[in-house]
Amino acid sequence: MTTRVETHSAPSQTIASVHSDKERPSRKRLVRERVVLSWSGGKDSTMAAYHLLASQKYEITALLTTVTEEFDRISMHGVRRELLEQQSESLGIPLHVVMIPKDCTNEIYEARMREALGHFQAQGITKIAFGDLFLEDVKQYRDERLAQVGMTGLYPIWMRDTDELVRTFIGLGFKALLACVDTEAIDASFAGREIDHALLADLPESADPCGEYGEYHSFVYAGPIFKQAIACRAGAAVRRTPRFHYCDIVPA
């Protein structure tokens, strides 16, 4: 298996921060629990990151992402790896990539994920966070696999109202493009569109506002937890299968 971990150094102290530390009376330093975030580059994992960081209870030590070997793109989402790497850099969180083949079997996927989880467990990390919303079977699958290696799942946005959540995402100033759509659920023309109130108004009533049933996948390129926006734009439309329609999001 090929994995890659990218590390980012912590920001250096400023003169003001050094003096501030000296003048401030000593008090017990808050210890945050280290967790790994399952990261797709999309809206839900971004909101999971936002809530983990806002709680001040957790330190996200790595973003765990699967990338398809043949395409060098985020699995399912079809987003270029270079854009994924720019997300990691802008967030200031190291990226841990697990490479999987296209048409990956469960056996291969689970074996490679076990190896990645073992890497983090050896560092004393016992929790993996996910951006799941309400699909019980998905949560059960994750919890069962984590339990096999002595780890547990963390679900910071579990059971949030999906319409409220996506509108909060927009209201906080996050920016995202739809990278992939399931044409059995929504029209192919949604691929490449911005997640905004106009898009929500155009979605059919049968679609979940957050796309939790797989109606769409997204790429987040800006927002309050990013140091800087990722310069990108919606490129060419790509239909890799009769069902799934992709937009090739390209660096701007």
C-alpha positions as CSV (number, residue, x, y, z in Angstrom):
1,M,0.0,0.0,0.0
2,T,1.1,3.5,-0.7
3,T,0.4,6.1,1.9
4,R,1.8,9.6,2.3
5,V,1.8,11.9,5.3
6,E,2.4,15.6,4.8
7,T,3.4,17.6,7.8
8,H,3.1,21.3,8.5
9,S,5.0,23.2,11.0
10,A,3.2,25.2,13.6
11,P,3.0,29.0,13.1
12,S,5.9,30.8,14.8
13,Q,5.2,33.0,17.8
14,T,5.0,36.8,17.3
15,I,6.7,39.3,19.7
16,A,3.3,40.3,21.0
17,S,2.4,36.7,21.8
18,V,5.6,36.1,23.7
19,H,5.1,39.2,25.8
20,S,1.5,38.3,26.3
21,D,2.5,34.9,27.6
22,K,4.9,36.5,30.1
23,E,2.4,39.0,31.4
24,R,-0.5,36.6,31.7
25,P,-0.7,34.8,35.1
26,S,0.0,31.1,34.8
27,R,-3.0,28.8,34.6
28,K,-3.7,25.3,33.6
29,R,-3.2,24.8,29.9
30,L,-6.2,23.3,28.1
31,V,-5.3,19.8,26.8
32,R,-7.1,18.9,23.6
33,E,-7.7,15.3,22.7
34,R,-6.0,14.3,19.4
35,V,-8.3,12.9,16.7
36,V,-8.0,12.1,13.0
37,L,-10.7,13.4,10.7
38,S,-12.0,11.3,7.8
39,W,-11.8,13.9,5.0
40,S,-13.4,13.9,1.6
41,G,-12.7,17.6,0.9
42,G,-16.5,18.3,0.8
43,K,-19.1,20.2,2.8
44,D,-19.9,17.7,5.5
45,S,-16.3,16.8,6.5
46,T,-15.6,20.6,6.5
47,M,-18.5,21.2,8.9
48,A,-17.3,18.4,11.1
49,A,-13.8,20.1,11.2
50,Y,-15.5,23.4,12.0
51,H,-17.3,22.0,15.0
52,L,-14.4,20.0,16.3
53,L,-12.2,23.1,16.2
54,A,-14.9,25.3,17.7
55,S,-15.4,23.0,20.6
56,Q,-11.8,23.5,21.7
57,K,-11.8,20.0,23.0
58,Y,-10.0,18.4,20.0
59,E,-6.9,18.8,18.0
60,I,-7.2,17.4,14.5
61,T,-3.9,15.8,13.9
62,A,-4.5,14.5,10.4
63,L,-6.9,14.5,7.5
64,L,-7.5,10.9,6.3
65,T,-8.4,10.6,2.7
66,T,-8.7,7.9,0.1
67,V,-7.3,8.6,-3.4
68,T,-7.9,6.4,-6.4
69,E,-4.6,5.2,-7.9
70,E,-5.5,5.3,-11.5
71,F,-7.0,8.8,-11.5
72,D,-4.9,10.4,-8.6
73,R,-8.2,12.0,-7.4
74,I,-10.2,11.8,-4.3
75,S,-12.3,8.6,-4.4
76,M,-16.0,9.1,-5.3
77,H,-15.6,12.9,-5.5
78,G,-13.2,12.9,-8.4
79,V,-11.3,16.0,-7.2
80,R,-7.7,16.4,-8.2
81,R,-5.1,15.5,-5.6
82,E,-3.3,18.8,-5.9
83,L,-6.5,20.6,-4.8
84,L,-6.8,18.2,-1.8
85,E,-3.2,19.1,-0.9
86,Q,-4.0,22.8,-1.1
87,Q,-6.9,22.2,1.3
88,S,-4.5,20.5,3.8
89,E,-2.0,23.4,3.5
90,S,-4.7,26.1,3.9
91,L,-6.1,24.3,7.0
92,G,-2.7,23.8,8.5
93,I,-3.5,20.1,9.1
94,P,-1.3,17.2,7.8
95,L,-2.8,15.0,5.1
96,H,-2.6,11.2,5.3
97,V,-3.5,9.6,1.9
98,V,-4.6,6.0,1.5
99,M,-4.3,4.9,-2.1
100,I,-7.0,2.4,-3.4
101,P,-7.6,1.0,-6.9
102,K,-10.6,1.9,-8.9
103,D,-13.5,-0.6,-8.5
104,C,-11.9,-1.3,-5.1
105,T,-13.2,-4.4,-3.3
106,N,-14.2,-4.2,0.4
107,E,-11.4,-6.6,1.3
108,I,-8.7,-4.3,-0.2
109,Y,-10.3,-1.1,1.2
110,E,-10.6,-2.5,4.7
111,A,-7.1,-3.9,4.7
112,R,-5.6,-0.6,3.6
113,M,-7.7,1.4,6.1
114,R,-6.7,-1.0,8.9
115,E,-3.0,-0.2,8.1
116,A,-3.7,3.5,8.2
117,L,-5.6,3.2,11.5
118,G,-2.8,1.2,13.0
119,H,-0.4,4.1,12.1
120,F,-2.5,6.5,14.2
121,Q,-3.2,4.0,17.0
122,A,0.5,3.6,17.4
123,Q,0.6,7.4,18.2
124,G,-1.9,7.0,20.9
125,I,-4.9,8.3,18.9
126,T,-8.1,6.4,19.6
127,K,-10.8,8.4,17.8
128,I,-11.6,8.9,14.1
129,A,-14.1,11.7,13.4
130,F,-16.6,11.6,10.5
131,G,-19.0,14.0,8.8
132,D,-21.9,11.6,8.7
133,L,-25.4,13.0,9.3
134,F,-28.1,10.3,9.8
135,L,-27.4,7.1,7.9
136,E,-27.4,4.5,10.7
137,D,-26.0,1.7,8.5
138,V,-23.0,3.7,7.5
139,K,-22.3,4.7,11.2
140,Q,-22.7,1.1,12.3
141,Y,-20.3,-0.1,9.6
142,R,-17.7,2.5,10.7
143,D,-18.1,1.7,14.4
144,E,-17.8,-2.0,13.9
145,R,-14.6,-1.6,11.9
146,L,-13.1,0.8,14.4
147,A,-13.9,-1.5,17.3
148,Q,-11.9,-4.3,15.6
149,V,-8.8,-2.2,16.1
150,G,-9.7,-0.8,19.5
151,M,-10.8,2.7,18.2
152,T,-14.1,4.6,18.3
153,G,-15.9,7.0,16.1
154,L,-16.7,10.6,16.7
155,Y,-19.6,12.3,14.9
156,P,-19.8,16.0,15.5
157,I,-22.7,16.8,13.2
158,W,-24.7,13.6,13.7
159,M,-28.5,14.1,13.5
160,R,-28.2,17.8,12.5
161,D,-31.2,18.9,10.4
162,T,-29.7,18.8,6.9
163,D,-31.5,21.9,5.6
164,E,-30.3,23.9,8.6
165,L,-26.8,22.6,8.4
166,V,-26.3,23.5,4.7
167,R,-27.7,27.0,5.3
168,T,-25.4,27.4,8.3
169,F,-22.5,26.3,6.0
170,I,-23.5,29.1,3.6
171,G,-24.1,31.6,6.3
172,L,-20.6,31.0,7.9
173,G,-19.0,32.0,4.6
174,F,-17.9,28.6,3.3
175,K,-17.6,28.3,-0.5
176,A,-17.9,25.0,-2.4
177,L,-18.5,23.6,-5.9
178,L,-20.4,20.5,-6.7
179,A,-17.8,18.0,-8.0
180,C,-20.0,15.0,-8.7
181,V,-23.8,14.4,-9.0
182,D,-25.8,11.2,-9.1
183,T,-28.0,11.7,-12.2
184,E,-30.6,9.3,-10.8
185,A,-31.3,11.8,-8.1
186,I,-30.6,15.2,-9.5
187,D,-29.9,16.7,-13.0
188,A,-26.4,16.5,-14.5
189,S,-26.5,20.3,-14.8
190,F,-25.9,20.7,-11.1
191,A,-22.3,19.5,-11.5
192,G,-20.0,22.5,-11.1
193,R,-22.5,24.8,-9.4
194,E,-21.8,26.7,-6.3
195,I,-23.4,25.7,-3.0
196,D,-25.6,28.7,-2.4
197,H,-29.3,29.5,-1.7
198,A,-30.1,29.4,-5.4
199,L,-28.8,25.9,-5.6
200,L,-30.9,24.8,-2.6
201,A,-34.0,26.4,-4.2
202,D,-33.3,24.4,-7.4
203,L,-32.9,21.0,-5.9
204,P,-35.8,18.7,-6.3
205,E,-37.9,18.0,-3.2
206,S,-36.8,14.4,-3.3
207,A,-33.2,15.4,-2.8
208,D,-31.6,15.8,0.7
209,P,-30.3,19.4,1.0
210,C,-26.9,18.1,2.1
211,G,-26.8,15.3,-0.4
212,E,-26.6,12.7,2.4
213,Y,-28.0,10.0,0.1
214,G,-25.2,10.6,-2.4
215,E,-27.1,13.1,-4.6
216,Y,-24.0,15.2,-4.8
217,H,-20.4,15.5,-3.6
218,S,-18.6,18.8,-3.2
219,F,-15.2,20.5,-2.9
220,V,-14.8,23.3,-0.4
221,Y,-12.4,26.0,-1.4
222,A,-12.9,28.8,1.2
223,G,-14.3,29.5,4.6
224,P,-13.5,30.6,8.1
225,I,-11.3,27.6,9.0
226,F,-9.1,28.1,5.9
227,K,-6.1,30.4,6.0
228,Q,-6.7,31.4,2.4
229,A,-9.1,30.5,-0.4
230,I,-8.0,27.9,-2.8
231,A,-8.0,29.4,-6.3
232,C,-10.1,27.1,-8.5
233,R,-12.9,27.0,-11.0
234,A,-15.4,24.7,-12.5
235,G,-13.9,23.1,-15.6
236,A,-15.1,20.6,-18.1
237,A,-18.0,18.2,-17.5
238,V,-17.0,14.5,-17.4
239,R,-19.3,11.5,-17.4
240,R,-17.3,8.5,-16.4
241,T,-20.3,6.2,-15.9
242,P,-23.9,6.5,-17.2
243,R,-25.0,7.4,-13.7
244,F,-22.4,9.8,-12.3
245,H,-21.7,13.1,-13.8
246,Y,-18.5,15.0,-12.7
247,C,-17.2,18.5,-13.0
248,D,-13.4,18.7,-13.3
249,I,-12.6,21.4,-10.8
250,V,-9.3,22.9,-11.9
251,P,-6.8,25.2,-10.3
252,A,-7.4,28.8,-11.4
